[in-house]
Amino acid sequence: MVATLCRECLKISERGQGRCPACGSPKGVCHAELGALTTAHIDCDAFYASVEKRDDPTLRDKPLIVGHAGGRGVVTTACYIARQYGPRSAMPMFKALELCPDAVVIAPNMAKYRTVSRQIRAIFLAATPVVEPVSLDEAYLDLDEAVRLDPRPAARSAARIAKRVEQEVGITVSIGLSYNKFLAKLASDLDKPSGFSVIGRAEAKGFLAPLSVRKINGVGEATAKRMEENGVSTIGHLQSLSDERLVSQYGKFGRRLARYAKGEDERKVTPERVRKSVSAETTFATDIRSAAQLREAIRPLCERVAERLMQGDIAGATLVLKLKTHDFRVLTRNHSLSHPTQRAEVLYRCVAPMIEREADGRAYRLIGVGVSDLRPKNQADPPDLFHGLS
C-alpha cells in the first residue's frame, strides 16, 4: 500500500483513497513516490481577488475582477466565479466585462497585496530557507531534508504550509510537488483552487505526452505555431524526435525542449537574487508592420511593467524596447529617462516615439518593453514631473 498524507491532520498512513484513519478526513494525497519528492511550487489561488474577498465577505459569492476599469485597462486577476464566464488575467477589461457584465471590478491595492505576500513568504521561510519567489503570489521551495527546517517529510511540510496560509492569512494556495521545477509548476496547476498534486518520476513522461507544447517554459504563440507547422503539437510528439533533430530545427532551445519533453529540468531552486531588469513582452498571432498597432500592443505591456515595479518597490531609469522581426532577428533600443519611474504613462510616452522610428515597413512578430538601471522607489517620479502629462 502506498503512503497517503492527510491534508487535515498531516498524518501519513498506509491507506488508499479512503478517509484518514486518524481524523476521518477524505482530503488525502496518495502517491508511491510521496516520500522521495522534494521540489515544490506553491501558488496562491486568484491572489488579488482572494485577498479582496477575504477583506469584504459580501464579495464571497460574486464574480470579482481586480483591475483598472475603463479605457485601456486590463484584468489583473479574476476570481474563479468570474473565470467561469471567460475573463482571464491580462485580458482587456472591456472584453472581460462583455463576457461577465455582472462582475464587481476593484482597482488593485498593491500595498495591501505586498503586505500579504510578506506574511506568506514568512510561512515559507519557516519551512525552508531555500525559497525562490516568482512573483508576489508564487514561489518554488526546496524541501530536501538537507535544507528544510521541518524534520518530517517534504510532502507534510508543504501541506502544513497550506494549512498555515489558510488559517493565518485567510486565503488558499495550490501545491505542486515533484522532483524538479518544471514538473512542480505543472502540478500546481492541476487541481486549483486549494489543490495538492504530485508528479513522480515513474509517470512523468506519460503525464507529459498528451499536453500541448505550450505547457513548456519558453514556448510562446509564435514558437508553438512554428512547431505545429512542423507537425508537433504535443509534448509526446517532441518525445518521438531525436535531440539532434530538435537542435537542428530550434537551435539551443531545442536542447531544452528535449530535456523538458523527457521530464528533465536541471534548474535549482535558488533564493531571491538582485533583480537587474523588469520587462514584459507579447508575441503576435500574425506579424505587424503598423506603428499604430505596435503602439496599441505595447500599452498594456507598459502597465504590466509598471505593476511589477510597484510590486518590487523599485523604479527603472533606462527604458528598453525589444522587437523581433519576422525572420527572428532581435532588435533592442535603449533610452535613458530623465527620472526613474514606476508609471505606465511615462513608459508609454517615451517608448511610442521609439516605435515610430522602428516602424519602417519591417514585419514584427514580437514586441516587448522593459526597464533596467533599477533604483529604490523613493527616487521615482518627482511630483513636478507630471505637470505636463495631464
N, C-alpha and C positions, 0 to 999 in steps of 0.2 A: 504494500500500500504506500503510495507516495505521501509526502508530508503536505499538510494543509495548515495554513496560517489563518487564524480567526482575526478579522479586522476590528472586532469589537473588544475582546478581552486580550488579544495579542498572544494567545497561547498557540503553540504548534502541536498538532496531533496527527496520528495516522488514521485519517478518515477520508472518505470520498468527498462528494459534493454535498453531503447532508449537513445537518445542523451541528454546531460546535458542542462537543460533549461537556464542556465546562460551563458555557453560558447560554447555550441554546440558539445562538445567532446563526442565521443562514449565510452571513457575509464571510465567505472564506476564499482564500487564494490557494489553489491546488496546482502543484507543478512538480514534475520529477526532479527538476534542477533547482528547486527553490532555495536550497542551502548553498548553491555554488555561484549564484549571480550577484554581482556587487555594484554594477553601474546603474544609477537611477536618473531618470528625467522626471522632474516634478513641475507640473503646470497648473496654475490657478485656473479655475473654471470661470470663463467670462468675467475676468478680474474686475474691470472698472464697474461693470453692471452689477456684479455680485456685491461689491462694496456699497454701491448706492442703494441696493435693495436691503442690505443689512442695516443701513442707517435710516431707511424710511420703509417700514414694514407695509405701508399702504401700496407699495410698488410690487410686492412679492408675486402676485398673480397676474401682473400686467406685462405686456410686451414693452421692453425698455431698450432704448438705443442711447448710447453715450457718444456724443459728437457735437459738432457745430452745425446748427440748422441754418438753412438759407444759403443763397449764393452758391459758392463752390465748396461748401462744407462736405466732409466725408465722415463715414461711420468709423468711430474708433473701436467700439465694442457693441455687439448686440447680444442681449440675453438669450437663453435657449428658447424661451417662448417666442420671441421675435424671430429667431432663426427658422422657426417652422414655416414662416411666410416668405423667407428668401433673403432678408438683409444679412450682410456679411461685413466683416472688417474691411476697410479701405473702399467700400462701395460709395459712390456719390450719394449724399443724403437725400436728394430729390428722388432718386431711384428707389432707395430703401423705403421711403415714405409712400411711394406709389405701391410697393409690394405690401407694406404693412401700415396703412393710414391711421390705425388706432394706436400706434406706438407712442409712448411717452419719450420725449427727447430731453436729455440733460447734458449740459456742457461739461466737459471734463474738468475735474478738480485735481490737478496733478500734485499739488502739495499734499492732499489727503492720501492719494494713492502711493506717493513715495513713503509716507509715514507707515502705511500698512505694509508696504514691501519690506521696510526695515524690520518690522515685527516678525514677518515670515522668515526673513534672512537669519534673524537671531535664532529661530527654531531650527533651521537647517544647521547652523553652526554649532548648536548644542549636540547634534548627532555626529558631525564630522567637520574637520577644519578644511577639507578639500571640497569646496563649493565653487562652481563656475557659473556665475549669473549669465543669462542670455538676455534678459530684459527685466523689467520690474516684476513680472509675474511668472517667470520660469527660470529653472536652473538645472544644471547637471550636478550630481553628487557622487563622489567616490565613497562607497560604503564597505570597502575592503577591510578585513579585520585588522590589517596593519595600521590603518589610519582612523577608523571610526571610533568614536568615544563611547558608544553603547556596546557592551561586551556581547550582547545577544546577536542573532543572525541579521544579515543586511535587510532581508525582507521584513523582519519585525521592526527594525529601525525605521524603515520607510513608512510602514503602517502607523507607527507611533507618531511620526511627523505629521501625517494626515490628520490623526485624531487631535493633536495639539493645535494645529492650524484651525480646525473646525471649532474646537472648544474655546480657544484663547483669542482668535481673530474674528471668528464668526463667518467664515467663508469656506468653500470646499476646494480641494485640489485633486488632480488625477495623476496617478503614478505609473510610470513605465519602468520595468526592471529587466535588465538583460546583461550581456557580457561586453557590450560596447555602446558608445554614444548614439550611433546611427539607429540601432535597434531599440534602444531605450526610448528615444524620441518617438519612433513609430508606435511603440507600445503604449505610450501615454495618451495617444490619440484614439485608441481602440474602443474605449468604454467610458466616454465622457457623458455627463459630469460624475465626479466622485468615483472614478474608476481606479482599478489596480490591475494592470495587465502585465503578463510575463512572456518574454520570448527567449527560449533556450537555444542552445547550440543544435540540439537534435532536430528541431523543426524549422530552423531559420531559413534554409534555402526553400523549403516547401512553402513556408509562410510568405516569403518574398515573391515567389514565382508569379502569382496572378496579379500582383499590384502593378499599377501604372508606373512607367519610368519617371513620371512627375513626382513620385514619392522620394526620389533620390536627391540629396543635397546638391544644389548647383544646377539641376535640370529645370530651366525655365521654359516659357512658352516656345521660344524660338528653337531651343535645342530639342525639346520634345517633338516639335513639328518636323524638324530635320530627321530625327530618329524614325518617326512614323513613315516618312517618305522612303526610308531605307528598310521598311518592314519591321521595325522594332517599336512595339507599343507597350510591352510589359517587361518587368524585370526578368521573367522567365525567358523571354527572347534574348536578353543580354546574357543570361547564363549559358545559352546554347552557342555563343560566339567565343572564339578564342581571344586571349588577351592581345595577341598580335593584331588581329583584325580590328579590335576596338581602338587600339592605339593608332593604327593606320587611318581610321575614319575620324577619330575625335582627339588625336594628339595626346598630350599629357593627361588631359581629363579622362581619356579612355582607360588609363591605368586605374584611376579612382573608380570609374564605372565598374570595371571588372571586380575590384575588391568589394564594393558595396553589393553588387549582384550576388556575391557569394556569402554575404553577411559578415564581411570583414571591415573593420574600421580601426586603424591604429592610433587615432587621436586619443590623447589622455585628457582626463578631467583636470583642468588647470585653474587654480584660483584666479580671481579677477586681476587683470593686468591694467596698466595705464593705457587708456584709450588715446589713440593718435588722431582719429578722424571719426566723423559721423556722416552717413550717406544713405541715400535711397535711390532705387532705380526701377525701371519697368521696361519690359520687352514688348514690342508692338506685335499684334496679330498679323498685320501687314505693314510693309515699310512705309515710312512717312518722309516727305520732302518739304512740306509746307512749314514755314516759320510759325504761322498761327497755330497749326496743330501741335507743333513741338512745344510752343509756349503753353498751350492748354494742358498738354501731358505733364509738364513739369510743375504746374501749380500745386497739385496735391502732393507731389514729392517734396516740395518746399515745406508744406505743412507737416509732413511726416518727419522731416529732419528737425524742424523747429520743436516738435513734440519730444523727440528723443534728446535734444539739447536740454529742454526743461526738465525731463526725467533725470538727466545726469547732473543737473546743477552746473552746466558748463555753457560756454559760448564759443562760436567759431570766428576767427579773424581772417581766414582765407577761404574764398568760395571756389569750388571746383565743379566744372561742367564736364560730364562724360557723355560721349556719343559713340555708338558703334555703327559702322556703315553696313550696307547690305552684304559686303564681302568680308565681314568680321574684322575690319580694321578699327582699332580703338583710338579715339581722339580724346585728349583731356586738355582743358583750358582752365587756367587759374586766374583769380582776381583778388587782390588784397583789399579788404573792406576798410572803410575809414574808421570804423569802430567794430569790435567784436559784437556779435548779435546772437539772439535766440529767436528772432522774429521771422515768421514766414514771409511777411510782406517785404522785408528788407532783402531777403534772399531772392525773392521773385523779381523785384525791381532791378536787382543787379545782374541776375542771370539772363533776363529777357534780351538785353542788347547783345550779350554773348551769343545767344541762339541766332539772332538776326545775322550776325557775321558768318556763322557756320552754315546757315540755310542757303546754300549756293547752288541748289539743284541736286546735290547728292541725296541718295536714299538712305535713311537711317532705320535700323531695326531696334535700337535701344537708346534710351536717354536716362541720364542719372544726374543727381545734384548732391553735393556734399560740402562739408566744411572741414578744414584742418587748422593747424595752429590754434589748438584749443586753449581757452582761458577760463578762469573762475567766473561764475555768473555775475559777481559784483562788478565786473568790468564791462558788462553787456549793456548796450542800448541806453546811452545817456538821454535824459528826458528831452533835451532840446533837439535830439536827432529827428524827432517826428513832427516838428512844426510844418515841414513841407510835404508830409506824407498823407495829410488828411484829405 
